[in-house]
Amino acid sequence: QLQLVESGGGLVQPGGSLRLSCVASGFTLDYYAIGWFRQAPGKEREGVSCISSSDGTTYYTNSVRGRFTISRRNPKNTVYLQMNSLKPEDSGVYYCAALSGVTPLSMCSRRYGMDYWGKGTLVTVSS
């Protein structure tokens, strides 16, 4: 079965950190750009951070730049999102997605049309 599975979400206080993981099974991530998207209640899904399939180029939306870091470990078929200095407005369901043949900026600018989506992991930033 071809799927992406996210993990690492949870409840954290403002200023805290979380590391999200996205693991692929049934296919290799080597040829896909990977992105992290989030959706808060009542809001549209937005691209948070994306990474290219090959040269490590990354993109971050303005609100997380300098606080979040995306990375990938192709031999482990895993992509991470390290989230530091978390704020309440970072709360939401975080999804990872895979899409071939795009730049990170292009991928993060889309909300739909991915090759694969995970089912999401919930992040709640609250005191």
LOKOL-213437 format. One record per residue (C-alpha): x, y, z; residue number from 0. Coordinates in steps of 0.02 Angstrom, whole numbers, plus 50000, padded with zeros to 5 digits. Each point is the difference from the previous one (the first is absolute). Example, Ala and Ser with C-alpha at 12.3 -4.5 7.8 and 13.67 -1.06 7.14 Angstrom:
# LOKOL-213437
50615;49775;50390;0
50069;50172;49967;1
This chain:
# LOKOL-213437
50000;50000;50000;0
50069;50169;49949;1
49985;50124;50141;2
50075;50140;50101;3
49986;49994;50188;4
50029;50150;50112;5
50045;49995;50184;6
50067;50112;50137;7
49855;50116;50030;8
49934;50040;50172;9
49965;50133;50129;10
50140;50123;50036;11
50012;50165;50091;12
50041;50161;49907;13
50186;50011;49973;14
50020;49812;49997;15
50058;49883;49863;16
49937;49850;49904;17
50074;49893;49862;18
49881;49929;49873;19
50046;49848;49894;20
49929;49943;49834;21
50039;49822;49948;22
49961;49926;49831;23
49955;49819;49976;24
49977;49907;49838;25
50100;50125;49898;26
50160;50100;50009;27
50003;50186;50036;28
50160;50025;49900;29
49913;50073;49848;30
49871;50106;50089;31
49997;50174;50072;32
49926;49988;50174;33
49897;50131;50087;34
49923;50033;50169;35
49829;50081;49998;36
49889;50050;50144;37
49817;50037;50024;38
49927;50089;50149;39
49813;49992;50039;40
49903;50114;49885;41
50152;50040;49893;42
50064;49941;49834;43
50144;49879;49987;44
50166;50089;49978;45
50173;49947;49948;46
50119;50017;50147;47
50163;49932;49932;48
50056;49899;49849;49
50162;49918;49946;50
50061;49948;49829;51
50027;49822;49945;52
50184;50018;49961;53
50102;50155;50042;54
49931;50039;50172;55
49917;50164;49950;56
49873;50052;50129;57
49856;50121;50016;58
49918;50069;50158;59
49846;50105;50016;60
50040;50168;50080;61
49917;49962;50166;62
50114;49852;50038;63
50164;50053;49920;64
50139;49997;50128;65
49900;49888;50119;66
49966;49843;49897;67
50124;49889;49909;68
49956;49870;49870;69
50120;49858;49961;70
49998;49833;49914;71
50090;49835;50023;72
49975;49909;49837;73
50078;49836;50055;74
49871;49997;50138;75
49860;50060;49886;76
49961;50131;50130;77
49974;50188;50004;78
50003;50102;50160;79
49933;50167;50054;80
50088;50071;50153;81
49889;50132;50077;82
50074;50117;50130;83
49933;50153;50092;84
49825;49941;49968;85
49855;50123;50008;86
49814;49970;50025;87
49971;50049;49818;88
50106;49850;49948;89
49863;49884;50062;90
49911;49890;49874;91
50005;49834;49912;92
50166;49978;49910;93
50003;49896;49842;94
50145;49944;49896;95
49986;49981;49813;96
50105;49938;49855;97
50003;50070;49824;98
50121;49967;49858;99
50069;50126;49877;100
49976;50161;50096;101
50104;50127;50095;102
49972;50023;50186;103
49923;50172;49972;104
49879;49931;49871;105
49952;49855;50111;106
49968;50107;50153;107
49894;50120;49897;108
49874;49863;49964;109
49868;49929;50116;110
49947;49856;49890;111
50062;49890;49860;112
50133;49902;50093;113
50051;49825;49952;114
49986;49940;50180;115
49931;50070;50163;116
50017;49937;50177;117
49854;50000;50120;118
50073;50133;50113;119
50061;50024;50177;120
49925;50127;50121;121
50107;50137;50075;122
49928;50104;50142;123
50098;50146;50071;124
49918;50059;50159;125
50039;50044;50179;126
